[in-house]
């Protein structure tokens, strides 16, 4: 009886492994072709923070702060790129400055 149980368990495991290979996934021989890199790349985004901290000092007077950024990249050659970016954060300084702009 023990041999029959062992044989049945092995048969179930083998049947499960056959299904794993028959699901239509590509084999290791099929290598994906990389898409060509575009000349222009643009990224943008924003965020909200409960407190804008820099080196342990609140830049937003312990109030919530928002930020936004945009980045532009141009590929001149595969090894040479031009890049530009700008970021704006809301702040609250004693001199009443309202934003910090980084280029």
N, C-alpha and C positions, 0 to 999 in steps of 0.2 A: 504494500500500500504506500509505503514511504517513497519508493521509486516512482510510482505513478504520480504522486503529488509533486515531486521534484521535476519530473518530465513535463507536467502540465504548466508549472511556473516558468520553466525555460521556454516552452512553446509560446506562452503569452508574451514574454519579454521579446522574443524574436519577432513575433507578429507586430508588436508596437514599433520596433525599430525599422521594419520594412515600410510602414506607413510614413515614417519621418523622411525617408528618401524619395517617396513617391508623391510628395506634395508640390512638385514643380519648381522648387527653388533652384537657382542656377548653381552649377557646379563650380569648383575652384578653377576650372579651365576657362570659364567665361569671365573675362576681365572687363570691368566697366570702362567706358571711354570717358575721359574727363572733358567737360565742356570748355570751350575756349574762354579765356578771361576777357571780360569787356574792357574797353578803353576807359570808360567813365564809371565811377562808383560814388554814389551819394548815400550818406547815412544821416538820420536825424532822429531826435527823440526828446523826451522830457522826463522829469521826475518830481515827486513831492516828498518832502522830508519833514519830520516832526520838529527838527531843530538842525540848522546848518552849523556844524561844528568844524573848526579848523584848528588843529593842534591843541584841543581842549578848551578853546575859547569860542563862545557862541557868536556867530556872525549875524544871526537873525534875532538877537535880543530874546532868546528862548521862545520864539514864536515859530510857527511853521514857515517853510521856505519852498519855493519852486525853482526849477531850473529847466533850461532848454538848450539843445546843442544841434549843430549841423556840421557835417564834415564832407568835403569834396576831394576826390582823388582822381588823377588822370595818369594813365600808364603811357609814358612816352615809348618805352621799350620794356621787355619783360623784367629787366633789372633796374630800370630808372623810372621813378614816379614823382609827380608833383602833388603836393598835399596842402590843403587849407582847411582850417576849422575855426569855429567860433562857439563860445559857450557863454550863456547869461544866467546868473543866479540872482535871486532876490535876497537883499540884505537889509539890515536896520542898524545903522551906525549912529553914534551921537551927533555926527555932523549932518544928519538927515539924508545921507546917500541911500538910494533906493535899489541900486543894482550893481553887480560886479560883472564886468565883461572881460572875457579872456579870449585873445586871438591866438 
